[in-house]
Amino acid sequence: MAVQFHLSQSKAASRRGGLRCAASQGVCQNGWFCPRATKTTVAEIHMKQTHSNPQARFNSFHGYATRLFLRIPRAVTATVCIGVIAMCQGRAESQTVLFQDDFAGPELNPIWQAELPPAPLGGRITPATYAGAPNYAFESLGGHSVLRLSNLLAPLRRCGWSTSTNFFTPNFRYEVRFNSLNQTNGISIDGFIEIWLLDAVNPSRWDIISPFGGCFSTCKSFFAGSSVDSAHYDIPFEYTDNTWYRLVLECRPGENIRGSICDDTGTELVGHTFAHNASAFASGFKLVLAQAMDIPYDPSPVDVAVDYVRLTALEAPQQTNCAVAPSGLVAWWRAESNAQDSAGENNGSIVGNIAYIDGQVGQAFSFDGNSHISVPASQSLDVGTGSGLTIECWVFPACGGVGLAGC
């Protein structure tokens, strides 16, 4: 099975030919194929599968090197439409689960303690005071055991827990899978679910993120606040009712802490990067799961179903014999739950249905045969300047779940 690369001008009708990279043309490791080829043409790059019904998996592994080498010496700047392209170095991050609560009941894990400091919530700098532990019940939703948090909160009040355990890890992912249920005035509004990192020694230092239904749930947003940064952000975000999401606070090796809401495949939908990394919590941190109320006229409800809480330690990738990323690296699409460019500003947009699965390194884009990632034109991707453009990726072509023979 081959992977087809169509290189054409920016007008879709003016396709200028294609390039097929068969398995014999590249390097194969454990079913992952790194194609090797060259072609000269102009402007728009399409990557897709040639088999009529395959499932292909793509991911980043090597750096800016000569496998899958596309050199375009003279061309106009145009939109680059990419099935997947990635440029990176090193091996995957290893992950160790430090804590997980699946809320299977019948008793609440004693790690959850009724203790929280005052802190702001979405749309407001004024802190909400602590009203105690939330009311909860163990239920089933969509075949999952869930923790149902259903509470009536007075204005500027918060309920929730912090962990009795302090965690010490410089790189981590704190993820909470939840269902939004019905976020409607009279049923559930405002900060119906929050997660925090709370300083283990100084409770006035924290990072908080939350979907927030202000104006009686008519003004929906993503709230990210940090007393460490002395900053609070409300980013418009139209979450939907009865939908599974993942609320994530994450600090990857060499990066600052980022808060985000992801869909149930792990694709980031909205997020904010704080101005610090985990070293801001030098004494360790506690995990917080909470709900909060802004200033409605009367006590109002908050309601959410939580499937699990998980804290994972991320270890920095180890160097291997991969090609070293050069100083001229301009883009790196890592396929880590999004199509963002980790090396520059060339963020991609997903067109069609793309899932995220285990790859040769970390996660991988999984295409359904009718999807791609589109990266807008930019000066850094102007293939009409400089000496050309080099692109590389790892590919796992498969049909019926079977990879390339002999790999």
Secondary structure by P-SEA (a helix, b strand, c coil): cbbbbbbbccccccccccccccccccccccccccccbbbbbbcbbbbbbcccbbbbbbbbccccccccbbbbcccccccccccbbbbbbcccbbbbbccccccccccccccccccccccccccccbbbbbccbbbbbbbbccccccccccccccccbbbbcccccccccccccbbbbbbbccccccccccccbbbbbccccccccbbbbbbcccccccbbbbbbbbccccbbbbccccccccbbbbbbcccccccccccccccccccccccccccccccccccbbbbbbbccccccccbbbbbbcccbbbbbbbcccccccccccccccccccccccccccccccbbbbbccbbbbccccccbbbbbcccbbbbbccccccccccccbbbbbbbbbbbccccccccc
